[in-house]
């Protein structure tokens, strides 16, 4: 796959966000620790078995009934927001 400069930049920005999201999840230290299991359980509900299969296409979207309003979700979302703001330099208009 060959991308032009814009496509390469878009790919870099996309994967930078993926890596930041991963880092935010693994640096999250909720109290109580059971909140990690709650968020992981909610995330694992999605069927990702199609990923990595060359002949597979993304399945049709199904309704997502998660509300993400529990204390565990509020904690992780706050941590993600803080982590992203820190790596963006705390201001708008940066590369990220």
C-alpha positions as CSV (number, residue, x, y, z in Angstrom):
1,X,0.0,0.0,0.0
2,X,1.5,3.3,-1.1
3,X,0.3,6.5,0.5
4,X,0.9,10.1,-0.4
5,X,2.3,12.5,2.2
6,X,-1.1,13.4,3.5
7,X,-2.1,9.8,3.8
8,X,1.1,9.0,5.7
9,X,0.6,11.9,8.1
10,X,-3.0,10.8,8.7
11,X,-1.8,7.2,9.4
12,X,0.9,8.5,11.9
13,X,-1.7,10.6,13.7
14,X,-4.1,7.8,13.9
15,X,-1.6,5.3,15.3
16,X,-0.2,7.9,17.7
17,X,-3.7,8.2,19.1
18,X,-4.0,4.4,19.3
19,X,-0.7,4.2,21.2
20,X,-1.8,7.0,23.6
21,X,-5.0,5.3,24.3
22,X,-3.1,2.1,25.0
23,X,-0.7,3.9,27.3
24,X,-3.6,5.7,29.1
25,X,-5.3,2.4,29.8
26,X,-2.1,0.8,31.2
27,X,-1.2,3.8,33.4
28,X,-4.7,4.1,34.8
29,X,-4.8,3.3,38.5
30,X,-8.4,3.3,39.6
31,X,-9.5,2.8,43.2
32,X,-11.0,0.2,43.6
33,X,-8.9,-2.0,41.3
34,X,-12.1,-3.9,40.3
35,X,-12.9,-1.0,38.0
36,X,-10.3,-2.2,35.5
37,X,-12.2,-5.5,35.2
38,X,-15.5,-3.7,34.7
39,X,-14.1,-1.6,31.8
40,X,-12.3,-4.6,30.3
41,X,-15.5,-6.6,30.4
42,X,-17.4,-3.9,28.6
43,X,-14.7,-3.5,26.0
44,X,-14.5,-7.3,25.4
45,X,-18.2,-7.5,24.5
46,X,-17.4,-6.4,21.0
47,X,-16.6,-9.2,18.4
48,X,-13.2,-8.4,17.0
49,X,-12.7,-11.9,15.5
50,X,-12.8,-10.5,11.9
51,X,-9.6,-8.4,12.5
52,X,-6.5,-9.8,10.8
53,X,-8.4,-12.0,8.4
54,X,-7.5,-11.0,4.9
55,X,-10.7,-12.1,3.3
56,X,-12.9,-10.7,6.1
57,X,-14.8,-7.4,6.0
58,X,-15.9,-5.4,9.0
59,X,-19.3,-6.7,10.1
60,X,-22.3,-4.5,10.0
61,X,-22.7,-2.2,12.9
62,X,-24.8,-3.5,15.8
63,X,-26.4,-1.4,18.4
64,X,-24.1,-0.5,21.3
65,X,-26.1,-0.4,24.5
66,X,-23.2,0.6,26.8
67,X,-23.7,3.9,28.5
68,X,-20.2,4.4,30.0
69,X,-21.6,6.3,32.9
70,X,-20.5,4.1,35.8
71,X,-17.8,5.3,38.2
72,X,-15.3,3.0,36.5
73,X,-16.0,4.5,33.0
74,X,-16.0,8.1,34.4
75,X,-12.6,7.3,35.9
76,X,-11.0,5.9,32.8
77,X,-12.5,8.6,30.5
78,X,-11.1,11.3,32.8
79,X,-7.7,9.6,32.8
80,X,-7.7,9.3,29.0
81,X,-8.7,13.0,28.6
82,X,-5.9,14.0,31.0
83,X,-3.3,11.8,29.3
84,X,-4.2,13.2,25.8
85,X,-4.1,16.8,27.0
86,X,-0.7,16.2,28.6
87,X,0.8,14.8,25.4
88,X,-0.9,17.4,23.2
89,X,1.0,20.0,25.1
90,X,-2.1,21.3,26.9
91,X,-3.2,23.5,24.0
92,X,-5.2,23.3,20.8
93,X,-3.6,23.5,17.4
94,X,-0.7,21.0,18.0
95,X,0.1,18.2,15.6
96,X,-2.1,15.8,17.5
